[in-house]
Amino acid sequence: MNMSFYTGAVGAYMQNQRMNVQANNIANVNNYGFKAERATFHHLMYSNVLGIDEEQLPKGSGTKMAKASTDFSCSGYTETGRRFDFAIEGDGFFALYNPADGEISFTRDGAFMMAQFLVPPPEDAEPEIDPVTGEEIEPQPTEEWRLSDNEGRCVLDSMGNFIVIDRDDRDAELDVGVYDYMIYDGMLHADSGRFLPIDKNGDLYLGTGKVRRGYLEVSNVDLAQELVKVIESQRAYSYALKMVQTSDEIEQTINGLPN
């Protein structure tokens, strides 16, 4: 009875994990550039038992969710007409630099904006002399308008530099960089639309995807399919709990039998 109880309990827990993945997909169905995750299951352990006609049959003891793999396929684009919206036609990512901690992450969400940044003066900048008072004036930060996401991360161009925007010519062509990896498997979700690479992904290189201005890539979540999967997971979760309950009742019955 311990085996059936354990198998049912593990099954219920793993179906709950699967529903968490599906719930996250559904929550991001309208987020531009979002990539759906798919729960992948593996056997915990199994052995072979002798079946009819001496056929070897697997006897398992449950499964576990090995990982939530990401589906990087593209489901299409929507035209916005906004000057700072970008989409990648083909493979690749936009690169985002976080000035707060120096982290570089990657995204397919090209809903960018023009943001103001203060650029500190060079370390070797010398103070100026006030022509009236003769006092030294320490170098001051200068304003710079850059292409960024809505959380202050700077978009990088094809040379790895910040994209500086001329306030008087906002429709000027911008060199928005497209970066790519040979392998996508294992990339970490930084949040709903950003990814962080791992060693497995290989070296970073300039991608071949084409940048389309005034467009955004839509989420690749299939809402109908996700809802069907949620129903399947709920049923499997219910069956697993029933298995736990039945195993417990049988064990109690056995323990109550007279010796």
PyRosetta script that sets phi, psi and omega in degrees:
from pyrosetta import init, pose_from_sequence

init()
pose = pose_from_sequence("MNMSFYTGAVGAYMQNQRMNVQANNIANVNNYGFKAERATFHHLMYSNVLGIDEEQLPKGSGTKMAKASTDFSCSGYTETGRRFDFAIEGDGFFALYNPADGEISFTRDGAFMMAQFLVPPPEDAEPEIDPVTGEEIEPQPTEEWRLSDNEGRCVLDSMGNFIVIDRDDRDAELDVGVYDYMIYDGMLHADSGRFLPIDKNGDLYLGTGKVRRGYLEVSNVDLAQELVKVIESQRAYSYALKMVQTSDEIEQTINGLPN")
pose.set_psi(1, -30.4)
pose.set_omega(1, -179.6)
pose.set_phi(2, -59.4)
pose.set_psi(2, -38.4)
pose.set_omega(2, -179.0)
pose.set_phi(3, -64.7)
pose.set_psi(3, -46.2)
pose.set_omega(3, -179.4)
pose.set_phi(4, -67.2)
pose.set_psi(4, -37.7)
pose.set_omega(4, 177.8)
pose.set_phi(5, -63.2)
pose.set_psi(5, -45.8)
pose.set_omega(5, -179.7)
pose.set_phi(6, -64.6)
pose.set_psi(6, -44.8)
pose.set_omega(6, -179.4)
pose.set_phi(7, -61.1)
pose.set_psi(7, -43.7)
pose.set_omega(7, 179.2)
pose.set_phi(8, -65.4)
pose.set_psi(8, -41.5)
pose.set_omega(8, -179.5)
pose.set_phi(9, -65.2)
pose.set_psi(9, -44.1)
pose.set_omega(9, 178.3)
pose.set_phi(10, -64.5)
pose.set_psi(10, -40.8)
pose.set_omega(10, 178.7)
pose.set_phi(11, -61.0)
pose.set_psi(11, -42.1)
pose.set_omega(11, 179.1)
pose.set_phi(12, -63.6)
pose.set_psi(12, -43.6)
pose.set_omega(12, -179.9)
pose.set_phi(13, -63.1)
pose.set_psi(13, -42.3)
pose.set_omega(13, -177.8)
pose.set_phi(14, -70.3)
pose.set_psi(14, -34.5)
pose.set_omega(14, 175.6)
pose.set_phi(15, -66.9)
pose.set_psi(15, -33.1)
pose.set_omega(15, 175.5)
pose.set_phi(16, -65.4)
pose.set_psi(16, -39.7)
pose.set_omega(16, 175.9)
pose.set_phi(17, -63.2)
pose.set_psi(17, -40.3)
pose.set_omega(17, 178.5)
pose.set_phi(18, -63.2)
pose.set_psi(18, -40.8)
pose.set_omega(18, 178.8)
pose.set_phi(19, -65.8)
pose.set_psi(19, -31.6)
pose.set_omega(19, 176.5)
pose.set_phi(20, -63.4)
pose.set_psi(20, -40.9)
pose.set_omega(20, 177.5)
pose.set_phi(21, -63.8)
pose.set_psi(21, -44.5)
pose.set_omega(21, -179.3)
pose.set_phi(22, -66.4)
pose.set_psi(22, -38.1)
pose.set_omega(22, 178.2)
pose.set_phi(23, -63.9)
pose.set_psi(23, -38.6)
pose.set_omega(23, 177.7)
pose.set_phi(24, -65.3)
pose.set_psi(24, -39.7)
pose.set_omega(24, 176.7)
pose.set_phi(25, -61.2)
pose.set_psi(25, -46.3)
pose.set_omega(25, -178.4)
pose.set_phi(26, -64.2)
pose.set_psi(26, -39.0)
pose.set_omega(26, -179.2)
pose.set_phi(27, -64.8)
pose.set_psi(27, -24.7)
pose.set_omega(27, -177.4)
pose.set_phi(28, -107.3)
pose.set_psi(28, 19.8)
pose.set_omega(28, -175.7)
pose.set_phi(29, -63.4)
pose.set_psi(29, -26.8)
pose.set_omega(29, -178.7)
pose.set_phi(30, -104.7)
pose.set_psi(30, 8.8)
pose.set_omega(30, -180.0)
pose.set_phi(31, -88.8)
pose.set_psi(31, 125.7)
pose.set_omega(31, -177.6)
pose.set_phi(32, -63.1)
pose.set_psi(32, 136.4)
pose.set_omega(32, 175.5)
pose.set_phi(33, 76.2)
pose.set_psi(33, 3.0)
pose.set_omega(33, -178.5)
pose.set_phi(34, -71.1)
pose.set_psi(34, 140.8)
pose.set_omega(34, 178.9)
pose.set_phi(35, -114.3)
pose.set_psi(35, 124.4)
pose.set_omega(35, -176.3)
pose.set_phi(36, -67.9)
pose.set_psi(36, 151.8)
pose.set_omega(36, 176.0)
pose.set_phi(37, -106.2)
pose.set_psi(37, 151.1)
pose.set_omega(37, 179.3)
pose.set_phi(38, -125.6)
pose.set_psi(38, 126.1)
pose.set_omega(38, 179.6)
pose.set_phi(39, -76.2)
pose.set_psi(39, 130.9)
pose.set_omega(39, 179.1)
pose.set_phi(40, -115.3)
pose.set_psi(40, 129.4)
pose.set_omega(40, -176.4)
pose.set_phi(41, -110.5)
pose.set_psi(41, 147.0)
pose.set_omega(41, 175.5)
pose.set_phi(42, -128.8)
pose.set_psi(42, 154.6)
pose.set_omega(42, 173.5)
pose.set_phi(43, -66.3)
pose.set_psi(43, 137.9)
pose.set_omega(43, 172.0)
pose.set_phi(44, -69.5)
pose.set_psi(44, -54.3)
pose.set_omega(44, 174.2)
pose.set_phi(45, -164.0)
pose.set_psi(45, 154.7)
pose.set_omega(45, 176.0)
pose.set_phi(46, -156.0)
pose.set_psi(46, 159.3)
pose.set_omega(46, 176.9)
pose.set_phi(47, -136.4)
pose.set_psi(47, 165.8)
pose.set_omega(47, -179.8)
pose.set_phi(48, -96.3)
pose.set_psi(48, 139.2)
pose.set_omega(48, 174.8)
pose.set_phi(49, -120.7)
pose.set_psi(49, 156.6)
pose.set_omega(49, -177.3)
pose.set_phi(50, -82.3)
pose.set_psi(50, 121.9)
pose.set_omega(50, -179.4)
pose.set_phi(51, -106.2)
pose.set_psi(51, -159.9)
pose.set_omega(51, 179.5)
pose.set_phi(52, -63.4)
pose.set_psi(52, 140.5)
pose.set_omega(52, -178.9)
pose.set_phi(53, 57.9)
pose.set_psi(53, 33.0)
pose.set_omega(53, 177.3)
pose.set_phi(54, 58.7)
pose.set_psi(54, 26.8)
pose.set_omega(54, 177.7)
pose.set_phi(55, -77.7)
pose.set_psi(55, 135.8)
pose.set_omega(55, 178.4)
pose.set_phi(56, -80.5)
pose.set_psi(56, 119.8)
pose.set_omega(56, -179.2)
pose.set_phi(57, -115.0)
pose.set_psi(57, 140.7)
pose.set_omega(57, 179.5)
pose.set_phi(58, -75.4)
pose.set_psi(58, 139.3)
pose.set_omega(58, 174.8)
pose.set_phi(59, -120.4)
pose.set_psi(59, 111.1)
pose.set_omega(59, -174.1)
pose.set_phi(60, -98.9)
pose.set_psi(60, 169.7)
pose.set_omega(60, 176.2)
pose.set_phi(61, -132.3)
pose.set_psi(61, 39.4)
pose.set_omega(61, 176.0)
pose.set_phi(62, 105.8)
pose.set_psi(62, 174.6)
pose.set_omega(62, 178.1)
pose.set_phi(63, -131.4)
pose.set_psi(63, 168.5)
pose.set_omega(63, 173.6)
pose.set_phi(64, -138.1)
pose.set_psi(64, 155.0)
pose.set_omega(64, 176.7)
pose.set_phi(65, -80.1)
pose.set_psi(65, 108.3)
pose.set_omega(65, -175.3)
pose.set_phi(66, -69.4)
pose.set_psi(66, -42.3)
pose.set_omega(66, -179.0)
pose.set_phi(67, -168.0)
pose.set_psi(67, 166.1)
pose.set_omega(67, 172.4)
pose.set_phi(68, -108.7)
pose.set_psi(68, 98.7)
pose.set_omega(68, -178.5)
pose.set_phi(69, -79.6)
pose.set_psi(69, 150.6)
pose.set_omega(69, -176.0)
pose.set_phi(70, -99.4)
pose.set_psi(70, 134.4)
pose.set_omega(70, 175.6)
pose.set_phi(71, -91.7)
pose.set_psi(71, 108.5)
pose.set_omega(71, -175.9)
pose.set_phi(72, -92.6)
pose.set_psi(72, 12.6)
pose.set_omega(72, 179.7)
pose.set_phi(73, -68.1)
pose.set_psi(73, 156.5)
pose.set_omega(73, -179.5)
pose.set_phi(74, -103.4)
pose.set_psi(74, 134.8)
pose.set_omega(74, -179.2)
pose.set_phi(75, -105.7)
pose.set_psi(75, 4.1)
pose.set_omega(75, 177.2)
pose.set_phi(76, 126.5)
pose.set_psi(76, -177.6)
pose.set_omega(76, -174.6)
pose.set_phi(77, -133.2)
pose.set_psi(77, 158.3)
pose.set_omega(77, 173.4)
pose.set_phi(78, -126.8)
pose.set_psi(78, 136.6)
pose.set_omega(78, -179.1)
pose.set_phi(79, -85.4)
pose.set_psi(79, 125.2)
pose.set_omega(79, 179.5)
pose.set_phi(80, -107.8)
pose.set_psi(80, -29.8)
pose.set_omega(80, -177.2)
pose.set_phi(81, 78.4)
pose.set_psi(81, -2.7)
pose.set_omega(81, -179.6)
pose.set_phi(82, -79.7)
pose.set_psi(82, 139.3)
pose.set_omega(82, -171.3)
pose.set_phi(83, -67.3)
pose.set_psi(83, -24.3)
pose.set_omega(83, -177.3)
pose.set_phi(84, -108.5)
pose.set_psi(84, 20.3)
pose.set_omega(84, 172.5)
pose.set_phi(85, -99.1)
pose.set_psi(85, 133.1)
pose.set_omega(85, -177.9)
pose.set_phi(86, -136.4)
pose.set_psi(86, 147.9)
pose.set_omega(86, 175.4)
pose.set_phi(87, -135.1)
pose.set_psi(87, 152.1)
pose.set_omega(87, 178.7)
pose.set_phi(88, -105.0)
pose.set_psi(88, 121.0)
pose.set_omega(88, 175.5)
pose.set_phi(89, -94.0)
pose.set_psi(89, 104.9)
pose.set_omega(89, -174.4)
pose.set_phi(90, 115.4)
pose.set_psi(90, -161.7)
pose.set_omega(90, -177.6)
pose.set_phi(91, -83.0)
pose.set_psi(91, 158.3)
pose.set_omega(91, 174.5)
pose.set_phi(92, 123.1)
pose.set_psi(92, 174.2)
pose.set_omega(92, -178.0)
pose.set_phi(93, -138.5)
pose.set_psi(93, 157.5)
pose.set_omega(93, 165.4)
pose.set_phi(94, -82.9)
pose.set_psi(94, 143.9)
pose.set_omega(94, 179.1)
pose.set_phi(95, -102.0)
pose.set_psi(95, 132.7)
pose.set_omega(95, -179.2)
pose.set_phi(96, -119.6)
pose.set_psi(96, 129.8)
pose.set_omega(96, 178.3)
pose.set_phi(97, -108.2)
pose.set_psi(97, 127.5)
pose.set_omega(97, 179.2)
pose.set_phi(98, -94.8)
pose.set_psi(98, 110.8)
pose.set_omega(98, -178.6)
pose.set_phi(99, -63.6)
pose.set_psi(99, -21.7)
pose.set_omega(99, -176.3)
pose.set_phi(100, -70.0)
pose.set_psi(100, -39.9)
pose.set_omega(100, -176.1)
pose.set_phi(101, -131.9)
pose.set_psi(101, 2.1)
pose.set_omega(101, 178.2)
pose.set_phi(102, 78.0)
pose.set_psi(102, 6.8)
pose.set_omega(102, -178.9)
pose.set_phi(103, -71.8)
pose.set_psi(103, 138.2)
pose.set_omega(103, 174.5)
pose.set_phi(104, -112.4)
pose.set_psi(104, 122.2)
pose.set_omega(104, 178.4)
pose.set_phi(105, -122.6)
pose.set_psi(105, 172.6)
pose.set_omega(105, -173.6)
pose.set_phi(106, -131.6)
pose.set_psi(106, 145.5)
pose.set_omega(106, -175.7)
pose.set_phi(107, -149.2)
pose.set_psi(107, 158.9)
pose.set_omega(107, 170.6)
pose.set_phi(108, -105.1)
pose.set_psi(108, -2.8)
pose.set_omega(108, 179.3)
pose.set_phi(109, -84.2)
pose.set_psi(109, 107.4)
pose.set_omega(109, -176.5)
pose.set_phi(110, -100.5)
pose.set_psi(110, 26.1)
pose.set_omega(110, 177.1)
pose.set_phi(111, -81.1)
pose.set_psi(111, 84.8)
pose.set_omega(111, -175.0)
pose.set_phi(112, -101.5)
pose.set_psi(112, 177.5)
pose.set_omega(112, -178.7)
pose.set_phi(113, -150.6)
pose.set_psi(113, 169.5)
pose.set_omega(113, 175.7)
pose.set_phi(114, -96.6)
pose.set_psi(114, 121.6)
pose.set_omega(114, -175.7)
pose.set_phi(115, -127.0)
pose.set_psi(115, 149.4)
pose.set_omega(115, -178.9)
pose.set_phi(116, -91.4)
pose.set_psi(116, 134.5)
pose.set_omega(116, 177.4)
pose.set_phi(117, -128.7)
pose.set_psi(117, 146.9)
pose.set_omega(117, 174.3)
pose.set_phi(118, -97.6)
pose.set_psi(118, 121.6)
pose.set_omega(118, -178.0)
pose.set_phi(119, -98.9)
pose.set_psi(119, 117.9)
pose.set_omega(119, -180.0)
pose.set_phi(120, -64.9)
pose.set_psi(120, 152.2)
pose.set_omega(120, 179.2)
pose.set_phi(121, -68.6)
pose.set_psi(121, 157.5)
pose.set_omega(121, 177.0)
pose.set_phi(122, -59.4)
pose.set_psi(122, 150.0)
pose.set_omega(122, -178.4)
pose.set_phi(123, -62.1)
pose.set_psi(123, -29.7)
pose.set_omega(123, -178.5)
pose.set_phi(124, -93.9)
pose.set_psi(124, 10.8)
pose.set_omega(124, -179.7)
pose.set_phi(125, -67.9)
pose.set_psi(125, 134.3)
pose.set_omega(125, -179.0)
pose.set_phi(126, -97.2)
pose.set_psi(126, 146.5)
pose.set_omega(126, 179.4)
pose.set_phi(127, -65.5)
pose.set_psi(127, 151.1)
pose.set_omega(127, 176.6)
pose.set_phi(128, -93.3)
pose.set_psi(128, 161.5)
pose.set_omega(128, 179.6)
pose.set_phi(129, -105.9)
pose.set_psi(129, 125.9)
pose.set_omega(129, 177.2)
pose.set_phi(130, -67.9)
pose.set_psi(130, 122.2)
pose.set_omega(130, -176.1)
pose.set_phi(131, -66.6)
pose.set_psi(131, -20.3)
pose.set_omega(131, -178.2)
pose.set_phi(132, -90.0)
pose.set_psi(132, -52.9)
pose.set_omega(132, -175.3)
pose.set_phi(133, -92.2)
pose.set_psi(133, -19.7)
pose.set_omega(133, -177.1)
pose.set_phi(134, 77.5)
pose.set_psi(134, 5.0)
pose.set_omega(134, -179.6)
pose.set_phi(135, -82.4)
pose.set_psi(135, 155.0)
pose.set_omega(135, 177.6)
pose.set_phi(136, -77.8)
pose.set_psi(136, 137.3)
pose.set_omega(136, 176.9)
pose.set_phi(137, -112.4)
pose.set_psi(137, 117.0)
pose.set_omega(137, -179.0)
pose.set_phi(138, -65.8)
pose.set_psi(138, 143.7)
pose.set_omega(138, 177.9)
pose.set_phi(139, -57.9)
pose.set_psi(139, 137.5)
pose.set_omega(139, -177.5)
pose.set_phi(140, -109.3)
pose.set_psi(140, 152.3)
pose.set_omega(140, 175.0)
pose.set_phi(141, -61.7)
pose.set_psi(141, 151.6)
pose.set_omega(141, 178.2)
pose.set_phi(142, -112.1)
pose.set_psi(142, 153.6)
pose.set_omega(142, 179.0)
pose.set_phi(143, -83.8)
pose.set_psi(143, 142.8)
pose.set_omega(143, 177.1)
pose.set_phi(144, -145.3)
pose.set_psi(144, 132.9)
pose.set_omega(144, 179.2)
pose.set_phi(145, -100.6)
pose.set_psi(145, 123.3)
pose.set_omega(145, -175.8)
pose.set_phi(146, -124.3)
pose.set_psi(146, 158.5)
pose.set_omega(146, 172.2)
pose.set_phi(147, -78.6)
pose.set_psi(147, 126.2)
pose.set_omega(147, -177.1)
pose.set_phi(148, -147.4)
pose.set_psi(148, 170.5)
pose.set_omega(148, 172.6)
pose.set_phi(149, -85.8)
pose.set_psi(149, -175.5)
pose.set_omega(149, -174.8)
pose.set_phi(150, -79.1)
pose.set_psi(150, 4.2)
pose.set_omega(150, 177.6)
pose.set_phi(151, -120.0)
pose.set_psi(151, 18.8)
pose.set_omega(151, 173.1)
pose.set_phi(152, 83.3)
pose.set_psi(152, 13.7)
pose.set_omega(152, 176.1)
pose.set_phi(153, -86.7)
pose.set_psi(153, 132.8)
pose.set_omega(153, -176.1)
pose.set_phi(154, -83.8)
pose.set_psi(154, 134.7)
pose.set_omega(154, 175.9)
pose.set_phi(155, -79.9)
pose.set_psi(155, 137.7)
pose.set_omega(155, -178.6)
pose.set_phi(156, -99.0)
pose.set_psi(156, 146.5)
pose.set_omega(156, 176.5)
pose.set_phi(157, -86.8)
pose.set_psi(157, -172.4)
pose.set_omega(157, -175.3)
pose.set_phi(158, -70.3)
pose.set_psi(158, -10.7)
pose.set_omega(158, 177.3)
pose.set_phi(159, -101.8)
pose.set_psi(159, 1.8)
pose.set_omega(159, -179.5)
pose.set_phi(160, 83.9)
pose.set_psi(160, 15.0)
pose.set_omega(160, -179.7)
pose.set_phi(161, -103.1)
pose.set_psi(161, 163.4)
pose.set_omega(161, 175.3)
pose.set_phi(162, -67.3)
pose.set_psi(162, 149.0)
pose.set_omega(162, 178.3)
pose.set_phi(163, -95.7)
pose.set_psi(163, 105.6)
pose.set_omega(163, -178.1)
pose.set_phi(164, -89.2)
pose.set_psi(164, 133.8)
pose.set_omega(164, -176.3)
pose.set_phi(165, -108.6)
pose.set_psi(165, 134.0)
pose.set_omega(165, 174.2)
pose.set_phi(166, -82.2)
pose.set_psi(166, 116.7)
pose.set_omega(166, -177.7)
pose.set_phi(167, -61.3)
pose.set_psi(167, -25.9)
pose.set_omega(167, -178.6)
pose.set_phi(168, -88.6)
pose.set_psi(168, -6.3)
pose.set_omega(168, -179.9)
pose.set_phi(169, -144.3)
pose.set_psi(169, 68.5)
pose.set_omega(169, -174.1)
pose.set_phi(170, -73.6)
pose.set_psi(170, -15.2)
pose.set_omega(170, 179.3)
pose.set_phi(171, -92.5)
pose.set_psi(171, 5.5)
pose.set_omega(171, 179.4)
pose.set_phi(172, -63.3)
pose.set_psi(172, 150.8)
pose.set_omega(172, -179.4)
pose.set_phi(173, -65.4)
pose.set_psi(173, 136.4)
pose.set_omega(173, -178.3)
pose.set_phi(174, -115.7)
pose.set_psi(174, 138.6)
pose.set_omega(174, 178.7)
pose.set_phi(175, -88.5)
pose.set_psi(175, 82.8)
pose.set_omega(175, 179.5)
pose.set_phi(176, -85.2)
pose.set_psi(176, 120.1)
pose.set_omega(176, -175.6)
pose.set_phi(177, -74.1)
pose.set_psi(177, 145.5)
pose.set_omega(177, 173.4)
pose.set_phi(178, -119.6)
pose.set_psi(178, 120.9)
pose.set_omega(178, -177.3)
pose.set_phi(179, -117.8)
pose.set_psi(179, 154.4)
pose.set_omega(179, -174.5)
pose.set_phi(180, -148.2)
pose.set_psi(180, 161.5)
pose.set_omega(180, 173.4)
pose.set_phi(181, -124.6)
pose.set_psi(181, 152.8)
pose.set_omega(181, 179.2)
pose.set_phi(182, -69.2)
pose.set_psi(182, -36.6)
pose.set_omega(182, -177.5)
pose.set_phi(183, -122.9)
pose.set_psi(183, 130.2)
pose.set_omega(183, 178.2)
pose.set_phi(184, -96.7)
pose.set_psi(184, -23.0)
pose.set_omega(184, -174.0)
pose.set_phi(185, -58.3)
pose.set_psi(185, 131.0)
pose.set_omega(185, 177.2)
pose.set_phi(186, 94.6)
pose.set_psi(186, -7.3)
pose.set_omega(186, 178.2)
pose.set_phi(187, -58.9)
pose.set_psi(187, 138.3)
pose.set_omega(187, -174.5)
pose.set_phi(188, -88.8)
pose.set_psi(188, 138.9)
pose.set_omega(188, 173.9)
pose.set_phi(189, -76.6)
pose.set_psi(189, 113.6)
pose.set_omega(189, 175.0)
pose.set_phi(190, -77.5)
pose.set_psi(190, -38.1)
pose.set_omega(190, 170.8)
pose.set_phi(191, -158.5)
pose.set_psi(191, -158.5)
pose.set_omega(191, -172.8)
pose.set_phi(192, -62.1)
pose.set_psi(192, -28.5)
pose.set_omega(192, -175.0)
pose.set_phi(193, -127.2)
pose.set_psi(193, 0.4)
pose.set_omega(193, -177.6)
pose.set_phi(194, -113.6)
pose.set_psi(194, 152.0)
pose.set_omega(194, -178.9)
pose.set_phi(195, -130.2)
pose.set_psi(195, 149.4)
pose.set_omega(195, 174.8)
pose.set_phi(196, -118.7)
pose.set_psi(196, 133.8)
pose.set_omega(196, -178.3)
pose.set_phi(197, -79.2)
pose.set_psi(197, 159.7)
pose.set_omega(197, 172.4)
pose.set_phi(198, -124.1)
pose.set_psi(198, 173.3)
pose.set_omega(198, -177.0)
pose.set_phi(199, -57.6)
pose.set_psi(199, -33.9)
pose.set_omega(199, -177.6)
pose.set_phi(200, -60.1)
pose.set_psi(200, -27.3)
pose.set_omega(200, -175.0)
pose.set_phi(201, -73.4)
pose.set_psi(201, -15.2)
pose.set_omega(201, 178.0)
pose.set_phi(202, 87.7)
pose.set_psi(202, -159.7)
pose.set_omega(202, -176.1)
pose.set_phi(203, -86.1)
pose.set_psi(203, 147.8)
pose.set_omega(203, 176.9)
pose.set_phi(204, -82.0)
pose.set_psi(204, 139.2)
pose.set_omega(204, 176.8)
pose.set_phi(205, -146.9)
pose.set_psi(205, 165.0)
pose.set_omega(205, 178.4)
pose.set_phi(206, -68.3)
pose.set_psi(206, 128.1)
pose.set_omega(206, -177.7)
pose.set_phi(207, -81.3)
pose.set_psi(207, 168.3)
pose.set_omega(207, -179.0)
pose.set_phi(208, -101.4)
pose.set_psi(208, 0.0)
pose.set_omega(208, -179.7)
pose.set_phi(209, -63.2)
pose.set_psi(209, 148.5)
pose.set_omega(209, -179.5)
pose.set_phi(210, -96.1)
pose.set_psi(210, 132.7)
pose.set_omega(210, 180.0)
pose.set_phi(211, -86.9)
pose.set_psi(211, 128.0)
pose.set_omega(211, 178.1)
pose.set_phi(212, -112.8)
pose.set_psi(212, 119.4)
pose.set_omega(212, -178.6)
pose.set_phi(213, -86.8)
pose.set_psi(213, 139.5)
pose.set_omega(213, -179.2)
pose.set_phi(214, 86.3)
pose.set_psi(214, 12.0)
pose.set_omega(214, 178.8)
pose.set_phi(215, -129.4)
pose.set_psi(215, 157.5)
pose.set_omega(215, 173.0)
pose.set_phi(216, -134.3)
pose.set_psi(216, 144.1)
pose.set_omega(216, 177.1)
pose.set_phi(217, -82.5)
pose.set_psi(217, 130.7)
pose.set_omega(217, -178.7)
pose.set_phi(218, -81.5)
pose.set_psi(218, 162.7)
pose.set_omega(218, 176.4)
pose.set_phi(219, -63.4)
pose.set_psi(219, 145.6)
pose.set_omega(219, 178.6)
pose.set_phi(220, -95.6)
pose.set_psi(220, 17.3)
pose.set_omega(220, 177.3)
pose.set_phi(221, -76.0)
pose.set_psi(221, 127.2)
pose.set_omega(221, 173.9)
pose.set_phi(222, -93.5)
pose.set_psi(222, 103.0)
pose.set_omega(222, -172.7)
pose.set_phi(223, -60.3)
pose.set_psi(223, -44.0)
pose.set_omega(223, -179.6)
pose.set_phi(224, -60.8)
pose.set_psi(224, -43.1)
pose.set_omega(224, 180.0)
pose.set_phi(225, -65.1)
pose.set_psi(225, -39.7)
pose.set_omega(225, -179.8)
pose.set_phi(226, -66.3)
pose.set_psi(226, -38.6)
pose.set_omega(226, 178.8)
pose.set_phi(227, -65.5)
pose.set_psi(227, -38.6)
pose.set_omega(227, 176.2)
pose.set_phi(228, -62.2)
pose.set_psi(228, -42.2)
pose.set_omega(228, -180.0)
pose.set_phi(229, -65.6)
pose.set_psi(229, -35.9)
pose.set_omega(229, 177.7)
pose.set_phi(230, -62.6)
pose.set_psi(230, -43.0)
pose.set_omega(230, 178.5)
pose.set_phi(231, -62.3)
pose.set_psi(231, -42.7)
pose.set_omega(231, 178.0)
pose.set_phi(232, -60.9)
pose.set_psi(232, -43.8)
pose.set_omega(232, -179.0)
pose.set_phi(233, -66.1)
pose.set_psi(233, -39.2)
pose.set_omega(233, 179.0)
pose.set_phi(234, -63.9)
pose.set_psi(234, -41.3)
pose.set_omega(234, 177.7)
pose.set_phi(235, -65.1)
pose.set_psi(235, -45.2)
pose.set_omega(235, 179.5)
pose.set_phi(236, -62.7)
pose.set_psi(236, -37.8)
pose.set_omega(236, 178.0)
pose.set_phi(237, -63.8)
pose.set_psi(237, -42.9)
pose.set_omega(237, 179.1)
pose.set_phi(238, -64.2)
pose.set_psi(238, -41.0)
pose.set_omega(238, 179.1)
pose.set_phi(239, -65.4)
pose.set_psi(239, -39.9)
pose.set_omega(239, -179.7)
pose.set_phi(240, -65.1)
pose.set_psi(240, -41.2)
pose.set_omega(240, 177.2)
pose.set_phi(241, -65.1)
pose.set_psi(241, -37.2)
pose.set_omega(241, 177.3)
pose.set_phi(242, -63.8)
pose.set_psi(242, -37.3)
pose.set_omega(242, 177.5)
pose.set_phi(243, -63.2)
pose.set_psi(243, -41.4)
pose.set_omega(243, 177.7)
pose.set_phi(244, -63.2)
pose.set_psi(244, -45.1)
pose.set_omega(244, -179.1)
pose.set_phi(245, -62.8)
pose.set_psi(245, -45.3)
pose.set_omega(245, -179.5)
pose.set_phi(246, -63.6)
pose.set_psi(246, -42.5)
pose.set_omega(246, 179.0)
pose.set_phi(247, -61.0)
pose.set_psi(247, -40.1)
pose.set_omega(247, 179.7)
pose.set_phi(248, -66.4)
pose.set_psi(248, -41.2)
pose.set_omega(248, -179.9)
pose.set_phi(249, -65.5)
pose.set_psi(249, -40.7)
pose.set_omega(249, 179.2)
pose.set_phi(250, -64.3)
pose.set_psi(250, -42.6)
pose.set_omega(250, -179.7)
pose.set_phi(251, -64.1)
pose.set_psi(251, -40.1)
pose.set_omega(251, 177.3)
pose.set_phi(252, -63.8)
pose.set_psi(252, -38.6)
pose.set_omega(252, 178.7)
pose.set_phi(253, -64.6)
pose.set_psi(253, -44.3)
pose.set_omega(253, 179.6)
pose.set_phi(254, -63.4)
pose.set_psi(254, -42.7)
pose.set_omega(254, -179.4)
pose.set_phi(255, -66.3)
pose.set_psi(255, -23.1)
pose.set_omega(255, -179.4)
pose.set_phi(256, -87.3)
pose.set_psi(256, -5.5)
pose.set_omega(256, 179.4)
pose.set_phi(257, -71.3)
pose.set_psi(257, 144.1)
pose.set_omega(257, 178.2)
pose.set_phi(258, -68.6)
pose.set_psi(258, 148.5)
pose.set_omega(258, -179.9)
pose.set_phi(259, -74.5)
pose.dump_pdb("model.pdb")
